[in-house]
Amino acid sequence: RFVPEKMVPFSFPLSKCALWDPVPMGDVIGSHITYYRNPKISMMEKTLRLAYRHAKQNENKLFSCFLLGTLAVDEDGEGVTLTIDRFDPGREV
C-alpha cells in the first residue's frame, strides 16, 4: 500500500492452508540470466586484493566469505553488470 510521503508496511493474513495448488503444471522451463542478457562482472581492485590477502592468510584450503555488490541492467537493455565493491570475510561460527 502506498501513501504519499510515507511507506506503509503490508502483511498477508495468516492461513493454515496454501492459497494455491503447489503441484507443478505444464512444461519445465529454464530461467537463467545469461539466456536473455550478456552478463559482465566488474570488481574493485581493492576488494580483490583484500580477498586475496585473506585467502593467503587462512590456514584452511576452503573458507567462506561474501562478495557484495550491485546488479544493474545496462542502458541498452541488452546486458547486466555485476559490480562487486565489498569483501566480507564472514564469521567462523
QUIZI-V647970 format. One record per residue. N is the residue number from 1. SS is DSSP state (@ for helix, = for strand, . for the rest). OMEGA is omega in radians with two decimals (none if undefined). NEAR is the number of other C-alpha atoms within 12 Angstrom. Layout:
N/SS/OMEGA/NEAR
N/SS/OMEGA/NEAR
//
This chain:
1/./-3.12/9
2/=/3.06/9
3/=/-3.13/9
4/./3.10/7
5/./-3.05/6
6/=/3.06/8
7/=/-3.11/9
8/./3.12/10
9/./3.10/9
10/./3.13/9
11/./3.10/7
12/./3.12/7
13/./3.10/9
14/./-3.10/8
15/./3.10/8
16/./3.12/6
17/./-3.14/9
18/./-3.13/10
19/./3.11/10
20/./3.13/8
21/./-3.07/8
22/./-3.12/8
23/./3.13/7
24/./3.12/9
25/./3.07/8
26/./-3.13/6
27/./3.09/6
28/./3.07/7
29/./3.11/9
30/./3.10/9
31/./-3.11/9
32/./-3.05/10
33/@/-3.10/17
34/@/3.14/14
35/@/-3.09/13
36/@/-3.02/14
37/./3.03/18
38/=/-3.06/19
39/=/3.03/21
40/=/3.08/20
41/=/3.11/18
42/=/-3.08/21
43/=/3.11/23
44/./-3.12/19
45/@/3.14/15
46/@/3.13/14
47/@/3.13/23
48/@/3.12/21
49/@/3.13/16
50/@/3.11/22
51/@/3.12/28
52/@/3.12/16
53/@/3.13/14
54/@/3.14/23
55/@/3.14/20
56/@/-3.10/14
57/@/-3.10/14
58/./-3.13/16
59/./-3.12/9
60/./3.08/11
61/./3.11/10
62/./3.06/12
63/./-3.13/19
64/./3.07/18
65/./3.11/19
66/=/2.96/19
67/=/-3.04/23
68/=/3.14/21
69/=/-3.11/19
70/=/3.10/17
71/=/-3.10/19
72/=/3.04/21
73/=/3.14/19
74/./-3.10/16
75/./-3.13/9
76/./3.11/11
77/./-3.09/13
78/./-3.07/17
79/=/3.03/20
80/=/3.13/23
81/=/3.04/24
82/=/-3.14/22
83/=/-3.13/22
84/=/-3.08/24
85/=/3.13/23
86/=/3.04/23
87/=/3.09/25
88/=/-3.12/21
89/./3.14/22
90/./-3.13/15
91/./3.14/9
92/./-3.10/11
93/./none/6
//
